[in-house]
């Protein structure tokens, strides 16, 4: 596998992304930001992973929110 220095998602597992988002936003806010059933009704990491692996559009939104949360944390740290 080639290194991808310009890809912030390279080497990050989907489970790590979901766990990070839950720790930053919590399930309630995560369900409000990305309205998908696996975040709003009886949420769990496992059910979310099953859904996100089968649903490319939802995975893209989750990855986008993850990148936004990293940018926000970096910006907050530099203030």
FENDAZI-V465369 format. One record per helix or strand. SS is the DSSP state (H for helix, E for strand). FROM is the first residue (numbers start at 1). LEN is the number of residues. If there is no record, write none. Layout:
ss,from,len
SS,FROM,LEN
SS,FROM,LEN
//
This chain:
ss,from,len
H,14,20
H,37,4
H,45,10
H,56,23
//
